[in-house]
Amino acid sequence: MLFTIIAFFFVLGIVVLVHELGHFWVAKLNGICVVTFSFGLGPKLIKKRIGETEYAISAIPFGGYVKFAGETFEDEAPDHGSEEDELNIPEHRLYRSKSPLQKMSVVAAGPVMNALSAVVLYILIAWFQGLYVTPGTVVKEVENGTPAAEAGFRPQDHILAINDKQFRFWNDLETHVIFKEGVSSSFTVQRGADTLVIDVTPAFNPETGYWNIGIDAPLLARVGTVKRDGPAYRAGIRSGSVILAINDTAVVYWRELEEKIHARPGIGMSFTWEYDGTRYTKTIIPDGVDAPAEGERLDVVKIGGIGIGPPYERISISFGDAVGHGFRSCYAIIAGIIQFLGKLVTGNATMRAVGGPIKVGIMAGDMLRWGFSYLVYFIAFFSLNLTIFNLLPVLPFDGGHFVIHFFEFVSRRRMNQRVHAVLVQIGYFILIALVIFIFFNDLLNLLR
């Protein structure tokens, strides 16, 4: 529980701080007076004024805010004795006196900073830590009836290149193969002393929801990473352990290991493994963990998990490759979030796939148990989610303010004060309803 609490506030603190700094810096660049910069909401616990800005830590640590001078309409001037009145701020430094484009830049700065911070994190981790990839370039299995089998692939074929790009490790299948209907990819293959060129057109599998060509190089049942305090860790399994058998049935490949563990959440299983020359046998009870269900409709199911990761190989990459990896990773995540929202709207995703603060806290704690680098990746992932969420065109989200200022820019006039007030009230009603719904949805998912 302590890990979860620490991880949750660490993640939330960084993401909120980056978001509010975006608003703060761009407001300063536009000459706007920032009255308050607060980490947290509600009553201020600690506060200190530096120059014209009061910096504060507030009681409710689920957010933060930046208060600008002159956010209200002209006829809603601050009361005598307020912070703005005491600072005696000139008109040209008030938020309301700025042009629509300037206000749009201030509003957009928060989500943009979250997105940029995610890109930077992905780049730095990839550069300093490298990438974890599936080792091997030799085909171990060819599935019957698949495009690869029909094209003539055989086990032990050594893949040299795909579409004239060098094949270095198994993950290159995802980046080099063209996964589009009717489009083939050209494989350069070494078979014995011969070099062959095999053209393969991927096929879409509606049961799994993925494109497939039908070749594989399965990982051995060797443990890569171990989740701290997980069932495997408590039993004594460590990184480098080789799982030999489950319930006296021998296992060779990681896939066999997953199939047996996933099928038995909460049911004790006898594991035999070897580590550092010593063989061990213990009963381990897999935890029930959430995982996406197979198929076109997005759902979440409970599967067994003991807290071990596969034996990926770490490779170093250049800074230029890390930059490309960072942008591609963030693009893929944003595309996935938008696709998920689309599935929610169309009914192709269940509410079990939606997570709120409780779910975020649990996930943050799990990531920290896997390792600090996992937690950093989660910060980047959460930042991109917050980016999309904040761009929703509803007040009080940044997207709602952006739309209002865009209206001002197009119409060349400010929105009517009463209309603005109604939109704010509607927005807060939606926000409160959404918060309550997500909170109870989190509780239901936690209890099921």
C-alpha positions as CSV (number, residue, x, y, z in Angstrom):
1,M,0.0,0.0,0.0
2,L,2.9,2.4,0.8
3,F,4.4,1.8,-2.6
4,T,1.1,2.6,-4.2
5,I,0.6,5.8,-2.3
6,I,4.1,7.0,-2.9
7,A,3.9,6.2,-6.6
8,F,0.5,7.8,-7.1
9,F,1.5,11.1,-5.6
10,F,4.8,11.1,-7.4
11,V,3.1,10.6,-10.8
12,L,0.3,13.0,-10.1
13,G,2.7,15.6,-8.7
14,I,5.0,15.6,-11.7
15,V,2.2,15.6,-14.3
16,V,0.3,18.4,-12.6
17,L,3.4,20.5,-12.0
18,V,4.4,20.2,-15.7
19,H,0.9,21.1,-16.8
20,E,0.6,24.2,-14.7
21,L,4.1,25.3,-15.5
22,G,3.1,25.3,-19.1
23,H,0.2,27.8,-18.4
24,F,2.5,29.8,-16.1
25,W,5.5,30.2,-18.5
26,V,3.3,31.1,-21.5
27,A,1.3,33.5,-19.5
28,K,4.5,35.2,-18.4
29,L,5.7,35.3,-22.0
30,N,2.5,37.1,-22.9
31,G,3.0,39.7,-20.1
32,I,0.1,38.4,-18.0
33,C,0.3,38.8,-14.2
34,V,0.2,35.4,-12.5
35,V,-1.4,36.0,-9.1
36,T,-1.3,32.4,-7.7
37,F,0.6,29.2,-8.6
38,S,-0.8,26.4,-6.5
39,F,0.0,22.7,-6.3
40,G,-3.2,21.2,-5.1
41,L,-6.7,22.5,-4.7
42,G,-8.7,23.9,-1.8
43,P,-7.3,25.7,1.3
44,K,-3.7,26.8,1.1
45,L,-1.4,25.0,3.6
46,I,1.9,26.6,2.7
47,K,2.2,29.8,0.7
48,K,4.9,32.3,-0.1
49,R,4.8,35.4,-2.3
50,I,7.8,35.9,-4.6
51,G,7.4,39.1,-6.6
52,E,3.9,39.4,-7.8
53,T,3.1,35.7,-7.6
54,E,2.0,33.7,-4.6
55,Y,3.3,30.1,-4.7
56,A,1.2,27.7,-2.6
57,I,0.8,24.0,-1.6
58,S,-2.9,23.4,-1.1
59,A,-4.8,20.8,0.9
60,I,-6.3,18.6,-1.9
61,P,-3.4,17.0,-3.8
62,F,-5.5,16.0,-6.8
63,G,-4.6,18.8,-9.2
64,G,-3.4,22.3,-9.2
65,Y,-4.1,25.7,-10.7
66,V,-2.7,29.0,-12.0
67,K,-4.7,32.1,-11.3
68,F,-4.2,35.0,-13.7
69,A,-5.1,38.6,-12.9
70,G,-8.2,39.8,-14.8
71,E,-9.7,36.4,-15.6
72,T,-13.1,37.8,-14.9
73,F,-15.2,40.0,-17.1
74,E,-14.7,43.8,-16.8
75,D,-17.8,44.3,-14.7
76,E,-16.7,41.5,-12.4
77,A,-13.7,43.4,-11.1
78,P,-12.1,42.0,-7.9
79,D,-13.4,43.2,-4.5
80,H,-11.5,45.9,-2.7
81,G,-8.6,44.4,-0.7
82,S,-8.2,41.3,-2.9
83,E,-4.8,40.1,-4.1
84,E,-5.3,41.7,-7.6
85,D,-6.5,45.0,-6.1
86,E,-3.5,45.1,-3.7
87,L,-1.0,44.4,-6.5
88,N,-2.4,47.4,-8.4
89,I,-1.9,45.6,-11.8
90,P,-2.1,47.7,-14.9
91,E,-4.8,46.9,-17.4
92,H,-2.4,45.7,-20.2
93,R,-1.2,42.9,-17.9
94,L,-4.7,41.5,-17.2
95,Y,-5.7,38.2,-18.8
96,R,-8.9,39.7,-20.2
97,S,-7.0,42.5,-22.0
98,K,-5.0,40.1,-24.1
99,S,-5.9,39.1,-27.7
100,P,-7.7,35.8,-28.4
101,L,-4.6,34.3,-29.9
102,Q,-2.6,35.1,-26.8
103,K,-5.2,33.6,-24.5
104,M,-5.4,30.5,-26.8
105,S,-1.7,30.0,-26.4
106,V,-1.9,30.2,-22.6
107,V,-4.8,27.7,-22.5
108,A,-3.1,25.3,-24.9
109,A,0.3,25.5,-23.1
110,G,-0.7,23.0,-20.3
111,P,-1.7,20.1,-22.5
112,V,1.2,20.8,-24.9
113,M,3.7,20.7,-22.0
114,N,2.3,17.4,-20.9
115,A,2.6,16.0,-24.5
116,L,6.2,17.4,-24.8
117,S,7.2,16.0,-21.5
118,A,6.0,12.6,-22.5
119,V,8.1,12.8,-25.7
120,V,11.2,13.9,-23.8
121,L,10.8,11.0,-21.2
122,Y,10.5,8.4,-24.0
123,I,13.5,9.8,-25.7
124,L,15.7,10.0,-22.6
125,I,14.8,6.5,-21.4
126,A,15.4,5.0,-24.8
127,W,18.7,6.8,-25.1
128,F,20.1,6.1,-21.6
129,Q,18.5,2.7,-21.0
130,G,18.2,1.3,-24.5
131,L,15.3,-0.7,-25.9
132,Y,14.2,-4.2,-24.8
133,V,13.6,-6.4,-27.8
134,T,12.8,-10.0,-28.6
135,P,16.1,-11.6,-29.6
136,G,16.7,-13.8,-32.6
137,T,16.3,-13.7,-36.4
138,V,15.6,-17.4,-37.0
139,V,12.1,-18.7,-37.6
140,K,11.2,-21.4,-35.0
141,E,7.6,-22.0,-35.9
142,V,5.4,-21.6,-39.1
143,E,1.7,-21.8,-38.4
144,N,-0.3,-23.9,-40.8
145,G,-2.8,-22.2,-43.1
146,T,-1.2,-18.8,-42.6
147,P,0.3,-16.5,-45.3
148,A,3.8,-17.5,-44.3
149,A,3.1,-21.2,-44.7
150,E,1.4,-20.6,-48.1
151,A,4.4,-18.5,-49.2
152,G,6.9,-21.3,-48.4
153,F,8.4,-20.3,-45.1
154,R,10.0,-23.2,-43.1
155,P,11.4,-23.5,-39.5
156,Q,15.0,-22.6,-39.2
157,D,14.8,-20.0,-42.0
158,H,17.2,-17.1,-41.1
159,I,15.6,-13.7,-41.9
160,L,18.2,-11.3,-43.2
161,A,16.1,-8.4,-44.4
162,I,12.5,-7.2,-44.9
163,N,11.7,-4.8,-47.7
164,D,15.5,-4.2,-48.1
165,K,15.8,-3.2,-44.4
166,Q,18.2,-5.2,-42.2
167,F,16.4,-7.6,-39.8
168,R,18.2,-7.3,-36.5
169,F,15.8,-8.8,-34.0
170,W,12.2,-10.1,-33.9
171,N,10.6,-6.8,-33.1
172,D,11.6,-5.6,-36.6
173,L,8.6,-7.6,-37.9
174,E,6.3,-4.9,-36.5
175,T,8.2,-2.0,-38.1
176,H,9.4,-3.5,-41.4
177,V,6.3,-5.5,-42.5
178,I,3.5,-3.5,-44.2
179,F,0.4,-4.5,-42.4
180,K,-2.2,-3.4,-45.0
181,E,-4.8,-5.3,-46.9
182,G,-3.4,-6.7,-50.2
183,V,0.1,-5.2,-49.7
184,S,2.9,-7.8,-49.6
185,S,6.3,-7.5,-47.9
186,S,9.5,-9.0,-49.3
187,F,11.6,-11.2,-47.0
188,T,15.3,-12.0,-47.8
189,V,15.9,-15.4,-46.2
190,Q,18.9,-17.6,-45.8
191,R,18.1,-21.4,-45.9
192,G,21.2,-23.5,-45.6
193,A,23.6,-22.3,-48.3
194,D,20.8,-20.6,-50.3
195,T,19.5,-17.1,-50.2
196,L,15.8,-16.8,-51.0
197,V,13.3,-13.9,-51.5
198,I,9.8,-14.7,-50.1
199,D,6.9,-12.4,-50.6
200,V,4.2,-12.5,-47.9
201,T,0.8,-10.6,-47.7
202,P,-0.4,-10.3,-44.0
203,A,-3.9,-11.5,-43.1
204,F,-6.2,-9.9,-40.5
205,N,-7.4,-12.2,-37.7
206,P,-10.8,-11.1,-36.5
207,E,-10.6,-13.2,-33.4
208,T,-7.4,-11.5,-32.0
209,G,-7.9,-8.2,-33.8
210,Y,-4.4,-8.3,-35.2
211,W,-2.7,-8.6,-38.6
212,N,-0.6,-11.8,-38.9
213,I,1.8,-13.5,-41.2
214,G,2.2,-16.8,-39.2
215,I,5.9,-17.0,-38.2
216,D,7.3,-16.9,-34.7
217,A,10.5,-17.2,-32.7
218,P,9.1,-18.0,-29.2
219,L,11.0,-16.9,-26.2
220,L,12.3,-19.5,-23.8
221,A,10.8,-19.8,-20.3
222,R,13.5,-17.8,-18.7
223,V,12.6,-14.9,-16.3
224,G,13.5,-11.4,-17.3
225,T,12.1,-9.0,-14.8
226,V,10.4,-9.8,-11.5
227,K,7.8,-7.6,-9.8
228,R,8.8,-6.7,-6.3
229,D,6.4,-8.2,-3.7
230,G,4.6,-10.2,-6.4
231,P,3.9,-14.0,-5.9
232,A,7.0,-15.0,-7.8
233,Y,9.2,-12.6,-5.8
234,R,7.9,-13.9,-2.5
235,A,8.5,-17.4,-3.6
236,G,12.2,-16.6,-4.4
237,I,12.1,-16.4,-8.2
238,R,14.6,-13.9,-9.5
239,S,15.7,-12.5,-12.8
240,G,17.6,-15.2,-14.8
241,S,15.6,-18.1,-13.3
242,V,14.6,-20.8,-15.8
243,I,11.1,-22.2,-15.3
244,L,11.3,-26.0,-15.9
245,A,7.8,-27.2,-15.0
246,I,4.4,-26.3,-13.8
247,N,2.4,-28.9,-11.9
248,D,5.0,-31.5,-13.1
249,T,4.4,-30.6,-16.8
250,A,7.6,-29.5,-18.5
251,V,7.6,-26.0,-20.1
252,V,10.1,-24.8,-22.7
253,Y,8.7,-21.6,-24.1
254,W,7.4,-18.4,-22.5
255,R,4.1,-18.8,-24.3
256,E,3.5,-22.2,-22.6
257,L,4.3,-20.5,-19.3
258,E,1.8,-17.7,-19.9
259,E,-1.0,-20.0,-21.0
260,K,-0.8,-22.1,-17.9
261,I,-0.5,-19.1,-15.5
262,H,-3.2,-17.0,-17.2
263,A,-5.8,-19.8,-17.0
264,R,-5.6,-20.2,-13.2
265,P,-6.0,-16.9,-11.2
266,G,-6.2,-17.6,-7.5
267,I,-5.4,-21.3,-7.9
268,G,-2.2,-22.7,-6.4
269,M,0.3,-24.2,-8.9
270,S,3.5,-26.1,-8.3
271,F,6.5,-24.3,-10.0
272,T,9.9,-25.9,-10.6
273,W,12.7,-23.6,-11.6
274,E,16.4,-23.4,-11.6
275,Y,18.5,-20.4,-10.5
276,D,22.2,-20.1,-10.1
277,G,22.7,-23.8,-10.4
278,T,20.1,-24.8,-7.8
279,R,16.7,-26.3,-8.5
280,Y,13.6,-25.2,-6.5
281,T,10.0,-26.3,-6.3
282,K,7.3,-24.2,-4.5
283,T,3.5,-23.7,-4.7
284,I,2.7,-20.2,-6.0
285,I,-0.8,-18.7,-6.2
286,P,-1.2,-16.4,-9.2
287,D,-2.9,-13.0,-8.5
288,G,-5.9,-12.0,-10.6
289,V,-4.8,-9.2,-12.9
290,D,-6.6,-7.1,-15.5
291,A,-5.8,-7.8,-19.1
292,P,-7.5,-6.8,-22.4
293,A,-9.8,-9.5,-23.8
294,E,-9.1,-10.8,-27.3
295,G,-11.5,-9.7,-30.0
296,E,-12.7,-6.6,-31.7
297,R,-14.7,-5.3,-28.7
298,L,-12.5,-3.9,-26.0
299,D,-13.1,-5.5,-22.7
300,V,-11.1,-6.3,-19.5
301,V,-10.8,-9.8,-18.1
302,K,-9.1,-11.3,-15.0
303,I,-6.1,-13.6,-15.8
304,G,-3.5,-15.1,-13.6
305,G,-0.2,-13.4,-13.0
306,I,2.8,-14.1,-10.7
307,G,4.8,-11.0,-11.5
308,I,7.4,-12.1,-14.0
309,G,8.4,-10.6,-17.3
310,P,9.9,-12.3,-20.4
311,P,13.6,-12.4,-21.2
312,Y,13.9,-9.5,-23.5
313,E,17.4,-8.4,-24.7
314,R,18.5,-4.8,-24.2
315,I,20.1,-3.0,-27.0
316,S,21.7,0.5,-27.1
317,I,20.5,3.0,-29.6
318,S,21.8,6.4,-30.8
319,F,20.3,9.7,-29.7
320,G,18.8,10.2,-33.2
321,D,17.1,6.7,-33.0
322,A,15.9,7.6,-29.5
323,V,14.3,10.8,-30.8
324,G,12.5,8.8,-33.5
325,H,11.4,6.2,-31.0
326,G,10.1,8.8,-28.6
327,F,7.9,10.5,-31.3
328,R,6.7,7.2,-32.7
329,S,5.8,5.9,-29.2
330,C,3.8,9.0,-28.3
331,Y,2.0,9.0,-31.6
332,A,1.0,5.4,-31.2
333,I,-0.3,6.0,-27.6
334,I,-2.3,9.1,-28.7
335,A,-3.7,7.2,-31.6
336,G,-4.6,4.4,-29.2
337,I,-6.3,6.8,-26.8
338,I,-8.4,8.3,-29.6
339,Q,-9.3,4.9,-30.9
340,F,-10.3,3.9,-27.4
341,L,-12.6,6.9,-27.0
342,G,-14.1,6.1,-30.4
343,K,-14.9,2.6,-29.2
344,L,-16.4,3.9,-26.0
345,V,-18.7,6.2,-28.0
346,T,-19.8,3.4,-30.4
347,G,-20.2,0.9,-27.7
348,N,-17.2,-1.3,-28.8
349,A,-15.6,-0.9,-25.4
350,T,-16.9,-1.6,-21.9
351,M,-16.6,0.7,-18.9
352,R,-14.4,-1.9,-17.3
353,A,-11.7,-0.5,-19.5
354,V,-12.1,3.0,-18.0
355,G,-9.9,4.0,-15.1
356,G,-10.0,6.9,-12.7
357,P,-7.8,8.0,-9.7
358,I,-8.0,4.7,-7.9
359,K,-7.0,2.8,-11.0
360,V,-4.2,5.3,-11.7
361,G,-2.9,4.8,-8.2
362,I,-2.9,1.0,-8.4
363,M,-1.2,1.1,-11.8
364,A,1.5,3.6,-10.5
365,G,2.2,1.3,-7.5
366,D,2.5,-1.7,-9.8
367,M,4.9,0.1,-12.1
368,L,7.1,1.1,-9.2
369,R,7.3,-2.5,-8.1
370,W,8.4,-3.5,-11.6
371,G,11.1,-0.9,-11.5
372,F,11.6,2.9,-11.6
373,S,12.0,3.0,-15.4
374,Y,8.5,1.4,-15.7
375,L,7.1,4.2,-13.4
376,V,8.8,6.8,-15.7
377,Y,7.1,5.2,-18.7
378,F,3.8,5.4,-16.9
379,I,4.3,9.1,-16.2
380,A,4.7,9.6,-19.9
381,F,1.6,7.5,-20.6
382,F,-0.5,9.3,-18.0
383,S,0.7,12.7,-19.3
384,L,-0.6,11.8,-22.8
385,N,-3.9,10.7,-21.4
386,L,-4.2,14.0,-19.5
387,T,-3.3,15.9,-22.7
388,I,-6.3,14.3,-24.5
389,F,-8.6,14.6,-21.5
390,N,-7.8,18.3,-21.1
391,L,-8.5,19.1,-24.7
392,L,-12.1,18.0,-24.4
393,P,-14.1,21.0,-25.7
394,V,-16.1,21.5,-22.5
395,L,-15.6,24.0,-19.7
396,P,-13.7,24.0,-17.3
397,F,-11.2,21.9,-19.3
398,D,-8.6,23.7,-21.3
399,G,-10.3,22.6,-24.5
400,G,-13.4,24.4,-23.5
401,H,-11.5,27.7,-22.8
402,F,-9.7,27.2,-26.1
403,V,-13.0,26.9,-28.0
404,I,-14.3,30.1,-26.4
405,H,-11.2,32.1,-27.3
406,F,-11.3,30.7,-30.8
407,F,-14.9,32.0,-31.0
408,E,-13.6,35.4,-29.9
409,F,-10.9,35.2,-32.6
410,V,-13.3,34.3,-35.4
411,S,-16.2,36.6,-34.4
412,R,-14.0,39.5,-33.3
413,R,-16.0,40.0,-30.1
414,R,-16.1,38.6,-26.6
415,M,-18.7,36.0,-25.8
416,N,-21.8,37.2,-23.9
417,Q,-21.3,37.1,-20.2
418,R,-24.5,35.2,-19.5
419,V,-23.8,32.7,-22.2
420,H,-20.4,32.2,-20.8
421,A,-21.8,31.7,-17.3
422,V,-24.3,29.1,-18.6
423,L,-21.5,27.2,-20.3
424,V,-19.4,27.2,-17.2
425,Q,-22.3,25.9,-15.1
426,I,-23.0,23.1,-17.7
427,G,-19.3,22.3,-17.8
428,Y,-19.0,22.0,-14.0
429,F,-22.2,19.8,-13.9
430,I,-20.6,17.5,-16.5
431,L,-17.3,17.5,-14.7
432,I,-18.9,16.6,-11.3
433,A,-21.0,13.9,-12.9
434,L,-18.0,12.5,-14.7
435,V,-15.9,12.5,-11.5
436,I,-18.6,10.7,-9.5
437,F,-19.2,8.2,-12.3
438,I,-15.5,7.4,-12.7
439,F,-14.9,7.1,-8.9
440,F,-17.8,4.6,-8.5
441,N,-16.7,2.8,-11.7
442,D,-13.2,2.4,-10.1
443,L,-14.7,1.0,-7.0
444,L,-16.8,-1.5,-8.9
445,N,-13.8,-2.6,-11.0
446,L,-11.8,-2.9,-7.8
447,L,-14.4,-5.1,-6.1
448,R,-15.2,-7.4,-9.0
